[in-house]
Amino acid sequence: MKVKELISTLKAFDPEHDVLCWCEDLLSEKHSSRVFDIVCVDESEAQKLRVQDGIPLLKFGKTESSSPHVLIGIISDF
């Protein structure tokens, strides 16, 4: 995604929403870092929470504790 495309896409969302990145890929133990490509930018209702080991997660769906978030989907390929 080009900078102008990302800026244009983000302007469509409420500027007060959190922006979070998500990826279904797991980091390989062989690499300390990775390059990611943006594949989508969407808005979703979700609740921020942490599981027992402290890892942050989102629980998708509208509840009393949820709020809208802008989610940037990324993949470890380009």
Secondary structure, DSSP 8 states (H G I E B T S, - for coil): --HHHHHHHHTTS-TTSEEEEE-S----TT-S----EEEEEEEEEEEEEE-TT--EEEEES--TT-EEEEEEEEES--
